Amino acid sequence: RYGIYYDGTAPTLMIKDPDLIKQVLVTDFDHFVDFAFIPKELAHLPMNELGLSNAIGDEWRSLRTSITPAFS
């Protein structure tokens, strides 16, 4: 259902079960704020500013709140 792999020296959670993915992204989303698709140091460069997958922290929460109704 899930596993852990190391991205360099950082442990990273990988979820493979669709039901567990749905639970994390819908029900428990407030516990998984920073997805880290790109390094945090690069997240605020102009080319990376747009998009939910690049947002972190409060910016991510704000973006997710504003787009959720479109997918409901």
TALIN-V682233 format. One record per pair of residues at least 4 apart in sequence whose ideal C-beta (glycine too) atoms are under 7 Angstrom apart, sorted by sequence separation. I is the first residue (numbers start at 1). J is the second residue. D is the distance in Angstrom with one decimal. If there is no record, write none. Layout:
I_J_D / I_J_D
This chain:
6_10_6.8 / 17_21_6.6 / 18_22_6.4 / 19_23_6.5 / 20_24_6.4 / 21_25_6.1 / 22_26_5.5 / 23_27_4.9 / 24_28_5.3 / 25_29_5.8 / 28_32_6.5 / 38_42_5.1 / 44_48_7.0 / 51_55_6.9 / 55_59_4.5 / 56_60_5.6 / 58_62_6.2 / 59_63_6.4 / 60_64_6.1 / 61_65_6.3 / 62_66_6.5 / 63_67_6.3 / 64_68_6.1 / 67_71_7.0 / 68_72_6.2 / 6_11_5.8 / 7_12_4.8 / 15_20_5.3 / 23_28_6.0 / 38_43_5.9 / 43_48_5.6 / 44_49_6.6 / 55_60_4.0 / 6_12_6.9 / 15_21_5.2 / 42_48_5.9 / 48_54_4.7 / 4_11_5.3 / 5_12_5.6 / 4_12_6.8 / 24_32_5.6 / 52_60_6.8 / 55_63_5.2 / 4_13_5.9 / 5_14_5.9 / 15_24_6.3 / 38_48_6.1 / 2_13_6.4 / 3_14_5.2 / 43_54_5.4 / 52_63_5.1 / 2_14_6.5 / 52_64_6.3 / 2_15_4.7 / 43_56_5.5 / 2_16_6.4 / 1_16_6.3 / 2_17_6.7 / 52_67_6.8 / 1_17_3.9 / 37_53_4.6 / 38_54_5.9 / 40_56_6.0 / 37_54_6.5 / 2_20_6.4 / 35_53_6.2 / 1_20_5.6 / 34_56_4.6 / 34_57_6.7 / 33_57_6.3 / 34_60_6.9 / 33_60_5.5 / 33_61_6.7 / 29_64_6.8
